[in-house]
């Protein structure tokens, strides 16, 4: 019973923030143009500042090891390759194939990772998820472009490299690493501003995610959504988190993996699918359904982890 209450304490604030965001969208205070701009603000300002802040103040002795990094990186890569191989076997519309592959392997780790790890472990949780972001974000971007290219989108390797190098999260991680290595403290005023901006990342991103949920297109893509949700919110989390436990990962490291493999499809997958000429309606529907089902997935994984004493 105690583990159940602990899990509820972790998940309820997240659910309530999503609900508030959804209500703000419904009553018109956070309609699509506003939500889209706020989403850009989160990814271009708040999350990069949070990442920069956490890396520059990181305690190297408490950082997760190479095995953690390898499991996260190759775990995402293997899921992508399996989805890339399996999805075309039962879906023959190229505009849907890339969207489904992206929906299966690409998670909303950047948004939910900070919120959930803060709730579970506080500062040490933020440190763990901070080290996961520079690994997962560029890999997700590259693989998403590869997946969506099969749906009629075209990509230039030079443009792809430029988009990765100039990604705000990658730039922030690099700057944070430089500050960590040279041990240069920020002036007090600038340090306070960075802390205040970083504190906005989690609540604003959850509000935007809630406001961005749309139900259009769910009925028209029923078969595709059944496969995506089944793989994304049941098969992959159970297999990847179960294997991580068997390999000896626990506490903060395992917490990051629970969110990485149990989180819903990334919000940015919708505009990316639209921009590359793929089925944007299916992408939007994937975000809605995986977000709804991920609440059960994350709750179940966290509860099981608390019960077994590995989280």
Secondary structure in CASP SS format (residue, H / E / C, confidence):
PFRMAT SS
TARGET T0000
AUTHOR 0000-0000-0000
METHOD secondary structure of the structure
MODEL  1
X C 1.00
X H 1.00
X H 1.00
X H 1.00
X H 1.00
X H 1.00
X H 1.00
X H 1.00
X H 1.00
X H 1.00
X H 1.00
X H 1.00
X H 1.00
X H 1.00
X H 1.00
X H 1.00
X H 1.00
X H 1.00
X H 1.00
X H 1.00
X H 1.00
X H 1.00
X H 1.00
X H 1.00
X H 1.00
X H 1.00
X C 1.00
X C 1.00
X C 1.00
X C 1.00
X C 1.00
X H 1.00
X H 1.00
X H 1.00
X H 1.00
X H 1.00
X H 1.00
X H 1.00
X H 1.00
X H 1.00
X H 1.00
X H 1.00
X H 1.00
X H 1.00
X H 1.00
X H 1.00
X H 1.00
X H 1.00
X H 1.00
X H 1.00
X H 1.00
X H 1.00
X H 1.00
X H 1.00
X H 1.00
X H 1.00
X C 1.00
X C 1.00
X C 1.00
X H 1.00
X H 1.00
X H 1.00
X C 1.00
X C 1.00
X C 1.00
X H 1.00
X H 1.00
X H 1.00
X H 1.00
X H 1.00
X H 1.00
X H 1.00
X H 1.00
X H 1.00
X H 1.00
X H 1.00
X H 1.00
X H 1.00
X H 1.00
X H 1.00
X H 1.00
X H 1.00
X H 1.00
X H 1.00
X H 1.00
X H 1.00
X H 1.00
X H 1.00
X H 1.00
X H 1.00
X C 1.00
X C 1.00
X C 1.00
X H 1.00
X H 1.00
X H 1.00
X H 1.00
X H 1.00
X H 1.00
X H 1.00
X H 1.00
X H 1.00
X H 1.00
X H 1.00
X H 1.00
X C 1.00
X E 1.00
X C 1.00
X H 1.00
X H 1.00
X H 1.00
X H 1.00
X H 1.00
X H 1.00
X H 1.00
X H 1.00
X H 1.00
X H 1.00
X H 1.00
X H 1.00
X H 1.00
X C 1.00
X H 1.00
X H 1.00
X H 1.00
X H 1.00
X H 1.00
X H 1.00
X H 1.00
X H 1.00
X H 1.00
X H 1.00
X H 1.00
X H 1.00
X H 1.00
X H 1.00
X H 1.00
X H 1.00
X H 1.00
X H 1.00
X H 1.00
X H 1.00
X H 1.00
X H 1.00
X H 1.00
X H 1.00
X H 1.00
X H 1.00
X H 1.00
X C 1.00
X C 1.00
X C 1.00
X C 1.00
X C 1.00
X C 1.00
X C 1.00
X H 1.00
X H 1.00
X H 1.00
X H 1.00
X H 1.00
X H 1.00
X H 1.00
X H 1.00
X H 1.00
X C 1.00
X C 1.00
X H 1.00
X H 1.00
X H 1.00
X H 1.00
X H 1.00
X H 1.00
X H 1.00
X H 1.00
X H 1.00
X H 1.00
X H 1.00
X H 1.00
X H 1.00
X H 1.00
X H 1.00
X C 1.00
X C 1.00
X C 1.00
X C 1.00
X C 1.00
X H 1.00
X H 1.00
X H 1.00
X H 1.00
X H 1.00
X H 1.00
X H 1.00
X H 1.00
X H 1.00
X H 1.00
X H 1.00
X H 1.00
X H 1.00
X H 1.00
X H 1.00
X H 1.00
X H 1.00
X H 1.00
X H 1.00
X H 1.00
X H 1.00
X H 1.00
X H 1.00
X H 1.00
X H 1.00
X C 1.00
X C 1.00
X C 1.00
X C 1.00
X C 1.00
X C 1.00
X H 1.00
X H 1.00
X H 1.00
X H 1.00
X H 1.00
X H 1.00
X H 1.00
X H 1.00
X H 1.00
X H 1.00
X H 1.00
X H 1.00
X H 1.00
X H 1.00
X H 1.00
X H 1.00
X H 1.00
X H 1.00
X H 1.00
X H 1.00
X H 1.00
X H 1.00
X H 1.00
X H 1.00
X H 1.00
X H 1.00
X H 1.00
X H 1.00
X C 1.00
X C 1.00
X C 1.00
X C 1.00
X H 1.00
X H 1.00
X H 1.00
X H 1.00
X H 1.00
X H 1.00
X H 1.00
X H 1.00
X H 1.00
X H 1.00
X H 1.00
X H 1.00
X C 1.00
X C 1.00
X E 1.00
X C 1.00
X C 1.00
X H 1.00
X H 1.00
X H 1.00
X H 1.00
X H 1.00
X H 1.00
X H 1.00
X H 1.00
X C 1.00
X C 1.00
X C 1.00
X C 1.00
X H 1.00
X H 1.00
X H 1.00
X H 1.00
X H 1.00
X H 1.00
X H 1.00
X H 1.00
X H 1.00
X H 1.00
X H 1.00
X H 1.00
X H 1.00
X H 1.00
X H 1.00
X H 1.00
X H 1.00
X H 1.00
X H 1.00
X H 1.00
X H 1.00
X H 1.00
X H 1.00
X H 1.00
X H 1.00
X H 1.00
X H 1.00
X H 1.00
X H 1.00
X C 1.00
X C 1.00
X C 1.00
END
